[in-house]
Every structure is written in C-alpha cells, then in structure tokens.
C-alpha cells in the first residue's frame, strides 16, 4: 500500500491521527501578496536562560513574504543558520538540550552582515518565545531593537483553540506535523509552518490571529506597593513577581520587586478598576501603567521607568 493510500485509509477512522514530517516548502502560496511585507521567524540556542548574562551559540531564521491584510504567507525568501563560539565550554545541560557540542561552535561566529541585511528588510520579527529571544538578540545585534516583534507563544490564544500546551512540538502535533527540534533554523521553520495552518476551532490561519493580537494596544501594569496579603489574588489573576524591577510610585518612592502583568486594550480599564478595588481596597491607587508600542513589545524596555502613574 502506498503512503498516500495508507494515510487516506487511517484518516477515514476516528481512531487514528496521522502526522506528517515537516519538509519546509520554498513557497506556500502562488502569486504575490496585495500588501507585501517581509517577516523573519527567529530562534536562538544559548548558553543558558539568563537574558542579561548568557550568550547565543546558534541563531537561525527564516525570511518570508506575507500579506499584511490577510496574513497569508507566500514565499520563503531566505534561510540562515549559524553558530557562535561562547569562549567557554558548554554545560552538559545545554549539550543535552540542544544537541550542540563544543566542537560544533569552536571558532565559529555568526555572520553579522547576512543577518543584518535581513533584519533591515524585515517589517516584523517573530519568535516562539519572544520574551527570551528578543533580549538575547538585542544584546548581540542592536538593530533588532528597532523592529516590531510578535510572539507565537503569547500572541495566539491557544487555549481558545483547544490546544492546552504552548510547547512548539506539541502545537505542531496538534496541527498535523512533526519535526526534529532544538536546532535553531529547524525550530524557525516549524514556527513558520504553524503560522500557515488553520486553527482547529476558529478555522482562522494562525498568522492572521498573530497579526491581529500583535497590533492590539497593550500596556504593562505594575502593582506598586501592593500589600503582601494580596499576593495570592495577584498571582491568581496572572500577575508575575518581578524581583529585579524597581518602579517609582506617584510619590517618587521606589522599591525593588513588583507584581506586574500585560493587559490588552479592551481590558485595561477593567483591570485598573480591579486593582483599585481588590488590591488597594478602594484607597487611592498607586499602581503604574506603561503603554507598550509594538517596537517595545517583549523588549526589556517594557520594564523601563518611563511610566505613567495612576
């Protein structure tokens, strides 16, 4: 029996799901986009998880054309994958996780000129965990700080699509394909592929949802001076404790450590009301709001003190 016949046979039954190995195509759609834009899906492998101290050991990206109106993805324009020697032996954990050895990175350096050529061309940079990849990339290539970013991990509501995990390999399986992960360009190709897929519940293409959410107004709220006994309420609401961030309140007083969350446009007013009523018990609110333009999203600039006190 041919593979195609076997797949067709299995798909006729509700007892099986068939996954296809990802073979990245050179083109997803024929023709040209009505409002052409260039996107870059970027992935990094690093010496660790500290975005302020660890370094990139592998960077991969896929450049592609898309239509700004519909989100349809057309052509793969360029693939890049390169290693960089961190100047010290890799840890066993990094070697096991990434499959990268000391020999693979020895004497290697990223091709700055090639990467920057495509960074300049790109209208949008995309990563599956932009809150990690963006700070890492900005430290290594400051040009990345000038670009708008989106995140397939955060800017698509996977729960609403019935996908319980945001891990890239899990999402791929739910969308009908699999890949050999933990290499930068392969993960970038897998991320681009998911952006072309129709979502299981809404039926919309993932790229259309990503663009819609990436364009939405957002702000970061800092619950400055929140009472200790309110920590469970804040945590349950989705706030994170930022131990190393200091934000001054409206009286100019600053203390290290603050509860914070990002809120989308339609929910900002309701969230501010919740903070005042629940966290500050109706007393004059001292929380701080910082609007996040697309160029600052997922950057460390989200946490800079140019904020508006409320």
Secondary structure, DSSP 4 states (H G I P E B T S, - for coil): --HHHHHHHHHTSTT----EE----SBSSSS--SSEEEEEEEEEEES-S-TTT--EEEEEEEEEEEETTT--EEEEEEEEEEE---SSPPPHHHHHHH---HHHHTT----HHHHHHHHHH-SEEEETTHHHHHHHHHHH-GGGGGS-EEETTTSS-TGGGT-----HHHHHHHTTEE---SSHHHHHHHHHHHHTSBPTTT--BHHHHHHHHHTS-EEEEEETT--GGGHHHHHHTT-EEEEEEEEE-TTS-EEEEEEEEEEEGGGHHHHHHHIIIIISTTSPP--EEEE--GGGTTSGGGGSS--EE-
